Amino acid sequence: MKFVMADLPPRQRYKLLVSTVTPRPIAWVTTRGTNGVVNAAPYSFFNAMGDDPPLLVLGLLKDANGADKDTATNIIETGEFVVNLVSEQDAETMNLSCVDAPREVSEIDYAGIATAQATRVAPPLIATAPVSFECVKREVLEIGPRQVIAVGEILVTHIRDEFIADPAKLHIDTAAMQLIGRMHGAGTYLRNTDTFTMARPAFDPARVPAGDAR
């Protein structure tokens, strides 16, 4: 089947995207509002986008009324946020922080999330996260009525000591982190436990078809 995205309502476009672009890493984002309330919310429209400068991008959907949610509001107003990765051990706590809590309620308190102080930004780290990235806002793009795209520069990366296999060579025991990813549907997740390895091949001129001038 062919789907012309412009012909579909947003909810159906969303269903197609989240059912096909999988697995998606989860950014468990902590922010601090101008009122001092610390927010924690997971987002799976998320990935790393470069290394010079080191960048992360978040896709932040708006609420049913078209207003920015707490995470987007706090990033826009303060320019700071922390992206924490989610281990399987934190899955239930992360899921509890998904609730539509009133703006004056901190998901940190609501879900019982342990935190640690960041070094360069005001929002805290999630203490149990295998990895946390302290970020500052580089760009915020409002493209369409339902979403905000936030590009953040990573100032500091925190990786728990038990996952550093070789500090000198920066070898990370990623498998030991037991990170989870987002799949399709309303609540389907993935364990990152089934992997395989392929070496990147070198270009072989003999494989170029005769007469191919590209």
Secondary structure, 3 states (H helix, E strand, C coil): CCCCHHHCCHHHHHHHHHHHCCCEECEEEEEECCCCCEEEEEECCEEEEEECCEEEEEEEECCCCCCCCHHHHHHHHHCEEEEECCEHHHHHHHHHCCCCCCCCCCHHHHCCCCEECCCCCCCCEECCCCEEEEEEEEEEECCCCCEEEEEEEEEEEEECHHHEEECCCCEECCHHHCEEEECCCCCCEEECCCCCCCCCCCCCHHHCCCCCCC
